[in-house]
Amino acid sequence: MSFVKCFFMVMLLLLPCFALANETDVQSAKDEGMRLYNIHHSTAALPYLERAAEAGDVEAMYYMGEAERRQRMGSMTREALVWYLKAAEHGDPYAMLRLFQGGACVAGDECPEDAEGWREKALAETLPKAEAGDTDAMLALYHIYRLMDEGGEGVEWLEKAAEAGNPEAQTRLGMNIRGGQGWYFLESRRLEAAEEWFRKAAEQGYVPAMSDLAGVLEKQEKPEQAWEWTLRASENGHIEERFGVGWCYLNPEELNSAAGEDICQNQQDVVRGWAILLAMVQEASDNSAERAMNRNESRITTEEIEEAEVLAGEWIGKQPPLSDFIPRFGY
């Protein structure tokens, strides 16, 4: 066999390995971009998300638009517009809604060729998927119909998605009920109804629902159950609940007093609390954690701080990573 034939055979054998390595690198870049985005470090997230977006990841394209927009306090920028258009070309309904909100047709003269506007295109492409049973499409219809001033229709699709088991939809429905949606004669019944939907989502491992469930249990004066879900949310990376847990260990009386209720259901452990908060500062530059440490610096000795610095190593980079779980379609 000639050298040329051998070379090409070796290359053919190696190509799948190269492709797999490239896919792994792209996914790693996207994961890091989303980690940074979800702790509100949008600028730092951009180069990682861009790598995934350029490789064809549609979700990364959408979040490139979100990161660019968030850098300008929610205002549409030319850079964000470009990425939303790319995501919309691949059928992302949320990108289409951002294009509608940003006035892409009016200000940017960027309109869909096959629809009256971006809302209408999002509806046309999403409705058939929802009717076929796609629960993510059902959830998207909730947002689409709201922007079309047809909130009632949107709520019907949200309820369908929730009843079909979509945890994000279940959480949104629980939030809506807690916020006043639906007719409940007693506030206690409203809280029970919201709890039911939060629990369904939380038991599927949906972390935002764990936090919401903890909150609604607190309002129902079930502190032990609320603390259990606070711990679970913290373990799964919820940055606000991680902060609460750290503060509870560092100074439970301070947090309970600030909240006006017995949130902390633990014994004080200043070393553990300091370690958790220190890890948050180092990993996410968390200002709330830093302020809590500054307020309580007099309560911890130099030796305890040194012990906490060692313990913090168990929390820095803990998986899953810290996240504020920014909604896909928030402000």
N, C-alpha and C positions, 0 to 999 in steps of 0.2 A: 504494500500500500504506500502510495506516495506521501511525502511530507504534507502537501497541501490538503489531501483527503483526510489525513489524520488530524490536521489542525481544525478543519471544519467539523469533523465528527466530535472532537473535544468541545468546540464552541457550542454545538447543538446540545450536548449533554449539560453544559453549564448554564445555558440560557434560562431554564426554569429557576435555577438557584439565584441568578442575578435578579430575575423578576420578583421572586419572593423577598429577597433582601430589600429591593426598592420599595415594595409594598409595605414592608415592616417599617422602613425609614419614614415613609409618608405618614403612616398611622401614628408613629411616635411623634412626628412633628405636629400632627393635628391634636393629639392628646395634650401635648405641652401647650399648644396655642389655646386650647379650651380651658386648661387649668389656669393659665394666666388671665384669660378673659373672665373667668368665673370668680376671680378675686379682684376684679375691676382694674386689672393691669392691661388695658386694651392696647396701648402702644407697644408694650413688650410682646403681646400676643401676635401682632401683625405678621412678622416674618415667618413664624411657624405656621400660622393659618394659610398664609400665601403659598407656602410650599405645597400644602395639601390641596389647596384650591387649584393651583396651576397643574396639579396631577389629575384633576378632574373630579375632586370630591365636592359634590354640590352643597352639602351642608357647610363645608369650609368656605365656599363662595359666599353663602348667606351670612356667615359670621364675620367674614371680612367686611361686608357691608355694615354689619352691626358694630363692629369694633371701630371702623372709620367714623360712623355716625356718632357713637358715644364719645369719641374724642372731642366732638363739637357740641356737646351737651344736647344731643338728640337732633341736631339740625342736619339736613341732607347736604352732603358734599359731593363734588364731582367724583371723587374716588369711591365713595360709598355707592353712588349711582351706577358706576361701571360694574361693581361686583354684584349688586342686586340684579342688574340686567342679565349678567351671566347666569346667576342662579335661576332667574325667571325663565330663561331660555331652556333650562333643564326641568321646568315644571314645578319649581318651589313656590307654593302658594303664599308663604310669608314674605318672600322677596317681592312678589307681585303687590302685596298689600303695602309694603314699605314704599314701593314705587308710586302707588296711588297716594299715600299720605304725603310723600315728598313732592307731589305735583310734577312727576316726570313728564307727563304728556304736555302740561302747560308750560312749565319753566324750562324743561330740558328738551322738549320736542321729541321725547322718546315714548312712543305709543305702540301697543301691540298691533300687528297688522290684521289680526283676525278677530278683534273684539273692540267694543266701544271704548273700553278703558281697562285699566289693570284690575280693578275689582271684578269686572265682568269676566275677564279672562280667568282669574283665579276661580270664580264660581264655575265657569264652563268646564274647567279641567278637573276640579275637585269633586263636584257633585256626583259624576258617574262612579268615581272611586268609593265615595261614601255609600252610595246606593248598593255597591257591590260588597260592602261589609268592612271596608278599610277604616278602622277606628281613628287612625291619625288624620285621615281625610275628614271624618265626622267632626273631630275637634277643630280642624282648620275652618270648617264651615261655620262654626260658632263665631269665630273672629270675622270671617267674610261677611256674614249676615249682619253682624253688629255695625260694620263699616258701611253697610248698605241701608242702615236705619231700619232693619228688620230683625230686631233683637229677639222677638218671640220665636221666629223660625230658628234663629241661632241657638237659643236655649233648648229647643227640641232636639237639635242635633247633638248638643253637649250632653244632654241626658241619655241619648242613645249611645254615645261613646262611653259614658260612665257605666251604664247598665251592661255594656258589652265587655267591660273589664279594663278599659284604658285608664291607667293610674293617674296620668296627668289630667285627664278629663274629670276623674273622680275628685281630685284635689281642687280643681277649679270650681266644680259644682259645690263642694263643701264650703269653699271660700265665699261663693255667691250667696249660699244659704245663710252663712254666718253674718254676711254683710247686709241681709235684708230681703233676699229673693224668696218668694213663696209666702204662703199665708200660715202663720203659726201664732195661735192665740197666746201661748206662754213662751217666754224667752227660754225657759228650760227645755221646752220641746224643740225649739230652733237649734239650740246647742246640741241636743241629742241627735238631731237629723244631720247636722254638720259633722259631728263625731263619727257617725256611721260611714259617711263617705270618706273621711280622712283615714279611718281605720282600714277600710277596704284597700286603699292605695298604699298605706304604710305597711300592711301585711304582705304586700307584693314587693316590698323593698324600695319603694319610691321615697327618697329621703325628704324632699320638701313636705310630704304628707306627714312624716314622723314629727317634724317640727310643729306643723299646724295641729296635729292631734294632741301634742303636749300642751299647746296653748289653750285648746278648747277644754281639755281635761282640767287645767288650772282654773278656768272660769267656772267649771262645775264643782269646784272644791274637791278634787280628787288628786291631791298633791303626790301621793306615792306612785299612782299610775302615770301622772305627768312626768315625774322625775325619771321613771323607767324609759319613757319614749324620748326624753331629752338626752339621756345617756346613749340610746341607740342612734339617734340622729347625729350626735357628736362622734360616735365611733365610725359612722359612715361619712364623715367629712363635713357635716354642716357647720359652717364657720361661726354662725351666731350661737348655735347650741354649744359648740366647743368652748366659746368664750364664756357662756353661762356656767358650764361645768367647771372651768378653770377658776372663775370668780367665786363659785360656791365653795370650792376647796380652799381658796386663799382666805376669803372672809365672808362666810355665809350670812352673818348678821347684817353686814353692809348691803348685800344684794337683796335679802328678804325685806329689809327696811325700805330700800329704794323701790321695790316692786309693790310693797304694801301687802304682801302675802308670803306664805312659807314655800317659796319655790325650791330652796335647797333642802334636800332630804338626805344629807350626808353628814359625816363627822368632819370637822375642820382638819385639813392637812396642808399647812402652808407650803411645804416643800413640793408636794404634788401640784398644788394650784399654781405656784410660781413657775414650775417646769412647763405646765400646759400653756400658760400665757406667754412665757419666753419663747417657746417653740412657735407660737402663732406670730409673734413679732418677727422672728427670724425667717419664717417661711413665707408669710403673707404681708409683712410690714403693717400689721394690724394696729391701728391707732387706739381702738378701744382697749385692747389688751395692754398696750403700753401705758395708757392712762391709769388703768386699774393697778398695775405694778407700781407706778409712781405714787399713787395714793397710799399704798400699803407697804411701802418700802421700810417704814419704821417697825413693822410687825415681824420682820424676818431677819435673822442674824446672818452675818457673813458666812458662817459655816453652813447654814441652811441654804443660802444662795449657791454656794459651791456644790452642795449635794443636788440641788435642783438643776444646775447646769448639766450635770451628768445625766440626770433623769430625763432632761429635755431631749436628749438624743433619741429616746424611744418614741417621741412624738413628732420630731422633725421629719418630714417626708413620709409620715404614716399613711398607709393606703387604706381606703381611697383618699385622694388628696383633698385638702381643704377647698371648699367651694361655697359661694353664696347662692348657687343654683339659680342664676338669673333666668327668668322666664324666656322661652323662645320668642314670644311676641309680647314684650312688656312695653315700657314707655318709648 
